[in-house]
């Protein structure tokens, strides 16, 4: 590796040495949750043939590899991850944009169910090497600089010497400016439903890692910006569903809008959020007496989010010239 990128990868490798096993465990557990029940799918996720897996060869010497956790919901994969990749391709025509997923269980499920082959991160890196890529820019679509993002950095470091130049983009929520962009995007997207008697609730995934603080930070910044009817919770951590329900009940709301604070609207959004079974957010709020609307729209569908990730990729590209 060359220049500042070598220092970045070296520092990142040291930083995640102790977290790698935990990260792998976390990713495996999250992937299992994404795929849970999918072997017995009784719902339609869309046409996989409309998706571009971006696993083509003849890459050239410059590649921009977009790394995502992934989702097996075909239509939403096109609308979110696919849209982000398209935005990257439009912004950086001198780069071949390719895809890598980190959730192997999702990759396997899509292949077995739909016959679509998606590279995992390692396969995508090996494809780049086999194609003679000299400059590699990796842009993750992760929300935070947490365990999964660090795991990407660690795996990339093992391949770094195979390329002349390597750069890695920051996750979605890194700077105060990033938070502002995301807040503007989600409030603009739901402003028609913010009528004073409706609580707008965004559901994130959550993690036991320290990076989980992004959800509390998002809530604080929404409140400070005057969006008093907006609430943020998580499926796996804090703030929990119970925390959000209590916060909503402290107000005088009649209706609740639920929307994922995730790049994709996949299994968590469709089942944990919008499901009709006990424990699902929709059912819980309905049982509490609220009229509930579910917006099954991942962050990746929003042009402002796509543009923010493009800006992070641009910063990574700019670092190559430093």
C-alpha positions in Angstrom: 0.0 0.0 0.0 1.1 3.6 -0.6 1.0 6.9 1.2 -1.5 7.8 3.9 -3.7 4.8 3.0 -1.0 2.4 4.3 -1.0 4.2 7.6 -4.8 4.1 7.7 -5.0 0.4 7.1 -2.2 -0.3 9.6 -3.8 1.8 12.3 -7.2 0.2 11.6 -5.8 -3.3 11.7 -4.3 -2.6 15.2 -7.5 -1.0 16.3 -9.7 -4.0 15.4 -7.4 -6.9 16.4 -9.3 -7.5 19.6 -12.7 -6.8 18.0 -12.4 -9.1 15.0 -13.8 -12.2 16.6 -16.6 -10.2 18.1 -17.2 -8.5 14.8 -17.5 -11.8 13.0 -19.8 -13.1 15.7 -21.9 -9.9 15.4 -22.1 -10.1 11.6 -23.0 -13.8 11.6 -25.7 -13.2 14.2 -27.1 -10.3 12.2 -27.0 -12.3 9.0 -28.8 -15.2 10.7 -31.5 -12.8 11.8 -31.8 -11.4 8.3 -32.3 -14.9 6.9 -34.3 -16.3 9.7 -37.5 -17.7 8.4 -36.5 -17.1 4.8 -36.2 -20.9 4.1 -40.0 -20.8 4.7 -40.7 -17.6 2.8 -44.3 -17.0 2.1 -43.9 -13.5 0.7 -42.7 -12.1 -2.6 -39.4 -10.0 -2.5 -39.4 -9.0 -6.1 -37.6 -10.0 -9.4 -33.9 -10.7 -8.9 -33.3 -10.4 -12.6 -33.7 -6.6 -12.3 -30.7 -6.4 -10.0 -27.2 -5.9 -11.3 -24.8 -8.0 -9.1 -21.8 -6.0 -10.4 -19.5 -9.0 -10.5 -18.3 -8.5 -14.0 -14.7 -8.9 -15.0 -12.7 -6.5 -17.4 -12.6 -4.0 -14.5 -9.7 -2.0 -15.7 -7.1 -0.4 -13.5 -9.4 1.7 -11.3 -12.2 0.1 -9.2 -14.7 1.5 -6.7 -15.9 -1.4 -4.6 -19.2 -0.7 -2.8 -19.4 -2.9 0.3 -22.8 -3.6 1.9 -24.1 -6.0 4.5 -26.7 -7.0 1.9 -30.3 -8.0 1.7 -32.3 -10.8 0.1 -35.3 -8.6 -0.6 -34.8 -8.2 -4.3 -36.8 -5.1 -5.1 -35.4 -3.2 -2.2 -31.9 -4.3 -3.0 -32.3 -2.6 -6.4 -33.9 0.5 -4.8 -31.3 1.0 -2.2 -27.9 -0.7 -2.7 -28.4 -0.7 -6.5 -29.3 3.0 -6.4 -26.2 3.8 -4.4 -24.0 1.9 -6.8 -25.6 3.7 -9.8 -24.9 7.0 -8.1 -21.3 6.0 -7.7 -21.0 5.0 -11.3 -22.5 8.3 -12.5 -20.2 10.3 -10.2 -17.0 8.4 -11.0 -17.1 7.3 -14.7 -13.3 6.6 -14.6 -13.9 3.9 -12.1 -15.5 0.5 -12.5 -18.1 0.2 -9.8 -18.4 -3.3 -8.3 -20.3 -4.9 -5.4 -19.3 -6.9 -2.3 -21.6 -8.2 0.4 -20.4 -9.2 3.8 -23.3 -11.4 4.8 -22.5 -14.8 3.3 -25.8 -16.3 4.5 -27.7 -13.7 2.4 -25.4 -14.3 -0.6 -26.2 -18.1 -0.3 -29.9 -17.5 0.1 -30.2 -15.3 -3.0 -28.1 -17.8 -5.0 -30.2 -20.8 -4.0 -33.5 -19.0 -4.3 -33.0 -16.8 -7.4 -29.8 -18.1 -9.0 -28.2 -14.6 -8.6 -24.5 -14.7 -7.8 -23.2 -11.9 -5.6 -19.5 -11.7 -4.6 -18.7 -11.6 -0.9 -16.0 -9.1 0.1 -13.1 -11.5 -0.3 -14.3 -12.7 -3.7 -14.7 -9.1 -4.9 -11.1 -8.3 -3.7 -9.8 -11.4 -5.5 -11.7 -10.4 -8.6 -10.0 -7.0 -8.5 -6.6 -8.6 -8.2 -7.2 -11.1 -11.0 -8.3 -8.2 -13.2 -5.2 -6.2 -12.6 -6.7 -3.4 -10.6 -4.1 -0.9 -9.5 -6.2 1.7 -7.7 -8.9 0.4 -5.4 -11.4 2.6 -3.6 -13.7 0.8 -1.1 -16.8 2.6 0.0 -18.9 0.8 2.7 -22.6 1.6 3.1 -22.5 1.0 6.8 -24.2 3.6 9.0 -21.4 3.7 11.6 -17.8 3.1 12.4 -18.6 -0.1 14.3 -17.7 -3.7 14.4 -18.8 -4.6 10.8 -17.1 -1.5 9.3 -13.9 -2.3 11.2 -14.1 -5.9 10.0 -14.1 -4.6 6.4 -11.0 -2.5 7.2 -9.2 -5.5 8.7 -10.0 -7.8 5.8 -8.9 -5.2 3.3 -5.6 -4.8 5.1 -4.8 -8.4 4.3 -5.1 -7.6 0.5 -3.7 -4.1 0.5 -0.2 -5.0 -0.9 -1.8 -6.4 -4.0 -2.7 -2.9 -5.2 -0.7 0.2 -5.9 -3.2 2.5 -4.2 -6.0 1.8 -1.7 -8.4 4.2 -0.1 -11.4 3.5 2.2 -14.4 5.8 2.5 -16.0 6.7 5.8 -19.4 5.2 6.9 -22.6 7.2 6.6 -22.7 8.9 10.0 -19.2 10.1 10.7 -19.2 13.9 11.1 -21.7 16.4 12.5 -22.3 17.4 8.9 -23.2 13.8 8.0 -25.9 13.8 10.8 -27.3 17.0 9.4 -27.6 15.6 5.9 -29.3 12.5 7.2 -31.7 14.4 9.4 -32.6 16.7 6.5 -33.2 13.6 4.3 -35.4 11.7 6.7 -37.5 14.7 7.9 -38.0 15.9 4.3 -39.1 12.4 3.3 -41.7 12.2 6.1 -42.7 15.9 6.4 -46.2 15.3 4.9 -46.9 12.9 7.8 -45.6 15.2 10.5 -49.0 16.8 11.3 -48.6 17.4 15.0 -50.7 14.4 16.1 -48.4 11.8 14.5 -45.2 10.4 16.0 -42.5 9.6 13.4 -40.5 6.7 14.6 -37.3 5.5 12.9 -36.1 2.0 13.7 -32.4 1.2 13.5 -30.6 -2.1 14.0 -28.5 -1.4 17.0 -25.3 -3.0 18.3 -23.8 -3.8 21.6 -20.6 -2.0 20.6 -19.8 1.6 21.6 -20.8 2.8 18.2 -24.5 2.3 19.2 -24.3 5.8 20.5 -25.1 7.1 17.0 -28.8 6.5 17.7 -28.9 8.6 20.9 -26.9 11.2 19.0 -29.4 11.2 16.2 -32.3 11.6 18.7 -30.5 14.5 20.4 -29.8 16.3 17.1 -33.4 15.8 15.9 -34.7 17.3 19.1 -32.2 20.2 19.1 -33.3 20.9 15.5 -36.9 21.3 16.6 -38.2 17.9 15.3 -40.1 17.2 18.5 -42.3 14.5 16.9 -39.4 12.4 15.7 -38.2 9.4 17.7 -35.3 6.9 17.1 -35.1 3.3 18.4 -33.3 0.1 17.7 -34.2 -3.6 17.3 -31.1 -5.0 19.1 -29.9 -2.4 21.6 -30.8 1.0 23.1 -33.1 2.9 22.7 -35.3 -0.2 22.7 -38.9 -0.5 21.5 -40.0 -0.1 25.1 -38.0 3.1 25.4 -39.6 4.5 22.2 -43.1 3.5 23.1 -42.7 5.2 26.5 -41.5 8.4 24.8 -44.4 8.4 22.4 -46.9 7.7 25.1 -45.6 10.8 27.0 -47.0 12.9 24.2 -50.5 13.3 22.9 -50.2 11.4 19.6 -53.0 9.5 17.9 -50.9 8.1 15.0 -47.5 6.5 14.5 -45.4 6.3 11.4 -42.7 3.6 11.3 -39.7 3.8 9.0 -36.3 2.0 9.0 -33.2 3.9 9.9 -31.3 1.4 7.8 -29.8 1.5 4.3 -32.2 -1.3 3.2 -35.8 -2.2 4.1 -35.1 -5.9 4.4 -36.0 -8.5 6.9 -35.9 -6.3 10.0 -38.1 -3.6 8.3 -40.6 -6.1 6.9 -40.9 -8.3 10.0 -39.5 -6.7 13.1 -41.0 -3.3 12.2 -44.0 -3.9 10.0 -44.9 -7.4 11.1 -48.2 -8.4 12.6 -46.8 -10.9 15.2 -46.3 -10.1 18.9 -43.2 -8.2 19.4 -43.2 -6.4 16.1 -43.2 -2.6 16.3 -46.4 -2.2 14.3 -48.3 -4.7 16.4 -46.9 -3.2 19.7 -48.0 0.4 18.8 -51.4 -0.8 17.5 -52.0 -2.7 20.7 -51.1 0.5 22.5 -54.0 2.2 20.7 -52.3 4.0 17.9 -53.1 4.1 14.2 -49.9 2.9 12.5 -48.5 3.5 9.1 -45.3 1.7 7.9 -43.0 3.2 5.3 -41.0 0.4 3.9 -38.3 2.6 2.6 -34.6 2.2 3.2 -32.2 5.1 3.6 -30.5 4.0 0.4 -33.5 5.1 -1.7 -33.1 8.7 -0.7 -31.0 10.8 -3.2 -29.5 12.8 -0.4 -28.1 9.6 1.2 -26.7 8.4 -2.1 -25.0 11.8 -2.5 -23.6 11.7 1.0 -22.0 8.3 0.3 -20.7 9.6 -3.0 -19.1 12.5 -1.1 -17.4 10.0 1.3 -16.1 8.1 -1.7 -14.8 11.4 -3.2 -13.0 12.2 0.0 -11.3 8.7 -0.2 -10.3 9.3 -3.8 -8.9 12.7 -2.9 -6.8 11.1 -0.2 -4.9 9.2 -2.9 -3.4 12.4 -4.2 -2.2 13.5 -0.8 
